[in-house]
């Protein structure tokens, strides 16, 4: 609560520096703010609701460990909820949460070098997704590491998103696109999942230079294209998967490697 009071009275834009140690959440940013965490800084939620909520455009958060969200899927409890444009999240470690980062109707966000992992050993019904893109566009997600969640990245009605140099492992689907168009994912590595990437009911997705490896099992896939229109699939490596790729009613696929 002390952190929230400081941010409400601060003149925007402002910089808040969090020193080493545990800082109790939840924290809500209502004004444009730069939050910088020192080594060892932890923002810890009470185990209910979302730990960090960002409602101010142009906010940046860097260098924190964020942990301890609630686990209510009806309220999308998350480590970070982004509900503002042009937000930057960098160098965050996110643990013990339901959803890692949830983007809700935003434009121009950047997610860089996030390390997201849920608790191991939970059933699929008890998990949320690593990064959720909901009605969002013009987002960049690069250099992130995601494991032990439901889907690594889930896209719903989100267009013009660039996903680059991420590593996703031990999830259901590494990437899961639903009704999301003109997106591009390249140079990512998807290993030890039920499926590396699943593209459904989406148009103009570019799949380039990715590695889909050891997504193994009788019903495991490297890449699934289902009702995908005009995808471009080129320069990818598929190795050790139960089934390399499956295509259902898609058009104009080129250079599946």
C-alpha positions in Angstrom: 0.0 0.0 0.0 2.9 2.4 0.6 4.0 2.0 -3.0 0.6 2.8 -4.3 0.3 6.0 -2.2 3.7 7.2 -3.5 2.7 6.7 -7.1 -0.7 8.5 -6.7 0.9 11.7 -5.3 4.0 11.7 -7.6 4.1 14.2 -10.5 4.1 12.5 -13.8 6.3 11.4 -15.4 8.3 10.1 -12.5 10.9 7.5 -11.7 10.3 5.1 -8.8 13.3 3.0 -7.7 12.7 -0.1 -5.7 15.6 -1.4 -3.6 16.5 -5.0 -2.8 14.0 -6.8 -0.7 10.2 -7.6 -0.7 7.8 -4.8 -1.6 4.2 -5.8 -0.9 1.6 -5.5 -3.7 -0.7 -5.1 -5.3 0.6 -2.1 -7.1 -1.6 0.0 -9.5 0.0 2.6 -11.8 -2.5 5.3 -12.8 0.1 7.8 -14.0 3.0 7.5 -16.5 5.9 6.1 -14.4 9.2 4.5 -14.8 9.7 1.7 -12.2 13.3 0.5 -11.8 14.1 -2.5 -9.6 17.5 -3.0 -8.1 19.0 -6.5 -8.0 16.9 -8.5 -5.5 13.8 -6.3 -5.7 10.6 -8.3 -5.4 7.0 -7.1 -5.9 5.0 -9.7 -4.0 1.2 -10.0 -4.3 -1.0 -11.3 -1.5 -2.1 -14.4 -3.5 -5.3 -12.7 -4.7 -6.0 -10.6 -7.8 -3.3 -9.2 -10.0 0.1 -8.1 -8.6 0.9 -5.1 -11.0 -1.8 -3.3 -13.0 -0.7 -0.6 -15.5 -3.3 1.9 -16.6 -1.0 4.7 -17.6 0.3 5.0 -21.2 4.0 5.3 -21.6 4.8 3.5 -18.4 8.0 1.4 -18.2 8.8 -1.4 -15.6 12.3 -2.9 -15.5 14.4 -5.2 -13.3 11.8 -6.7 -10.9 10.8 -10.1 -9.7 7.0 -10.2 -9.6 5.2 -13.0 -7.8 2.1 -14.1 -5.9 -1.1 -13.4 -8.0 -4.4 -15.0 -7.3 -5.6 -18.0 -9.2 -9.1 -16.9 -10.3 -9.4 -17.5 -14.1 -12.7 -15.6 -14.3 -10.8 -12.4 -13.3 -7.6 -13.2 -15.2 -5.4 -12.9 -12.2 -1.9 -12.1 -13.5 1.6 -11.1 -12.6 1.1 -8.0 -14.8 -2.0 -6.6 -16.4 -1.3 -4.0 -19.1 -4.3 -1.9 -19.9 -2.6 1.1 -21.5 -0.7 1.9 -24.8 3.1 2.2 -25.3 4.0 0.3 -22.2 7.5 -1.3 -21.9 8.3 -4.3 -19.7 11.9 -5.4 -19.6 14.0 -7.8 -17.5 11.2 -9.1 -15.3 11.1 -12.5 -13.6 7.5 -13.6 -13.0 6.7 -16.5 -10.8 3.8 -18.1 -8.9 1.1 -16.5 -10.9 -1.9 -17.6 -12.9 -1.3 -15.5 -16.1 2.1 -14.1 -16.6 1.4 -10.9 -18.5 -2.1 -10.0 -19.8 -2.4 -7.4 -22.5 -5.9 -6.0 -22.7 -6.8 -3.8 -25.7 -3.4 -2.1 -26.0 -1.2 -0.8 -28.8 2.5 -0.3 -29.1 3.7 -2.4 -26.1 7.2 -3.9 -25.9 7.9 -7.1 -23.9 11.6 -7.9 -23.7 13.6 -10.4 -21.7 10.8 -11.6 -19.5 11.3 -14.9 -17.6 7.9 -16.4 -16.9 7.2 -19.7 -15.3 4.2 -21.1 -13.5 4.3 -23.7 -10.7 5.2 -27.1 -12.0 2.9 -30.1 -11.6 -0.5 -28.3 -12.1 -3.2 -29.6 -14.4 -4.0 -27.7 -17.5 -7.3 -26.5 -16.0 -5.3 -24.9 -13.1 -3.0 -22.9 -15.4 -3.1 -19.6 -17.3 -1.0 -18.5 -20.2 2.4 -17.0 -20.2 1.6 -13.9 -22.3 -2.0 -13.2 -23.4 -2.7 -10.7 -26.3 -6.3 -9.7 -26.2 -7.5 -7.2 -28.8 -4.0 -5.8 -29.0 -1.8 -4.7 -31.9 1.6 -3.4 -32.9 3.3 -5.3 -30.0 6.8 -6.5 -29.9 7.7 -9.6 -27.8 11.4 -10.5 -28.0 13.9 -12.5 -26.0 11.4 -13.9 -23.5 11.6 -17.3 -21.7 8.4 -19.1 -20.9 7.7 -22.5 -19.2 5.2 -24.4 -17.1 2.1 -22.5 -18.2 -0.9 -23.5 -20.3 0.0 -21.8 -23.6 3.3 -19.9 -23.9 1.7 -17.0 -25.9 -2.0 -16.8 -26.6 -3.4 -14.4 -29.3 -7.1 -13.5 -29.4 -8.2 -10.9 -32.0 -4.6 -9.4 -31.9 -3.0 -8.1 -35.1 0.5 -6.9 -36.3 2.4 -8.5 -33.4 6.1 -9.4 -33.9 7.4 -12.4 -31.8 11.2 -12.8 -32.1 13.9 -14.8 -30.3 11.7 -16.4 -27.6 12.1 -19.8 -26.0 9.0 -21.7 -24.9 9.0 -25.1 -23.4 6.9 -27.5 -21.3 3.6 -25.9 -22.1 0.5 -27.0 -24.1 1.0 -24.8 -27.2 4.1 -22.6 -27.6 2.1 -20.1 -29.6 -1.7 -20.2 -30.1 -3.3 -17.8 -32.6 -7.1 -17.4 -32.7 -8.6 -14.8 -35.1 -5.3 -12.8 -35.2 -4.0 -11.5 -38.5 -0.8 -10.2 -40.1 1.4 -11.4 -37.3 5.0 -12.6 -37.6 7.0 -15.0 -35.5 10.6 -15.7 -36.3 13.8 -17.1 -34.7 11.9 -18.7 -31.8 12.6 -22.1 -30.2 9.7 -24.3 -29.1 10.6 -27.6 -27.3 8.9 -30.3 -25.2 5.4 -29.0 -25.8 2.2 -30.7 -27.0 2.5 -28.4 -30.0 5.1 -25.8 -31.0 2.7 -23.4 -32.6 -1.0 -23.6 -33.5 -2.5 -21.1 -35.9 -6.2 -21.2 -36.1 -8.7 -18.9 -38.1 -5.9 -16.4 -38.7 -4.8 -14.6 -41.9 -1.4 -13.6 -43.2 0.8 -15.1 -40.4 4.5 -15.3 -41.2 6.4 -18.3 -39.7 10.1 -17.9 -40.4 13.3 -19.4 -39.1 11.9 -21.1 -36.0 12.9 -24.3 -34.4 10.2 -26.8 -33.5 11.9 -29.7 -31.6 11.0 -32.6 -29.5 7.4 -31.7 -29.2 6.9 -35.5 -28.8 4.1 -37.9 -28.3 1.4 -39.7 -30.3 -0.6 -36.4 -30.7 2.2 -33.9 -30.5 3.0 -31.5 -33.4 5.7 -29.1 -34.4 3.3 -26.8 -36.3 -0.4 -26.8 -36.8 -2.2 -24.7 -39.4 -5.9 -25.0 -39.1 -8.2 -22.7 -41.1 -5.2 -20.4 -41.6 -5.4 -18.2 -44.7 -2.4 -17.2 -46.7 0.3 -18.1 -44.2 3.9 -17.8 -45.2 6.0 -20.6 -43.7 9.7 -20.6 -44.5 13.1 -21.6 -43.2 11.9 -23.5 -40.2 13.6 -26.5 -38.6 11.3 -29.3 -37.4 13.0 -32.2 -35.6 12.0 -35.0 -33.2 8.3 -34.1 -33.1 5.5 -36.7 -32.9 4.2 -35.2 -36.2 6.2 -32.5 -37.9 3.4 -30.3 -39.3 -0.4 -30.7 -40.0 -2.3 -28.5 -42.4 -6.1 -28.2 -42.4 -7.8 -26.1 -45.1 -5.0 -23.6 -45.6 -3.8 -21.9 -48.7 -0.5 -20.7 -50.1 2.1 -22.3 -47.9 5.7 -22.0 -49.1 9.0 -23.5 -48.1 8.1 -25.6 -45.0 11.6 -26.8 -43.9 
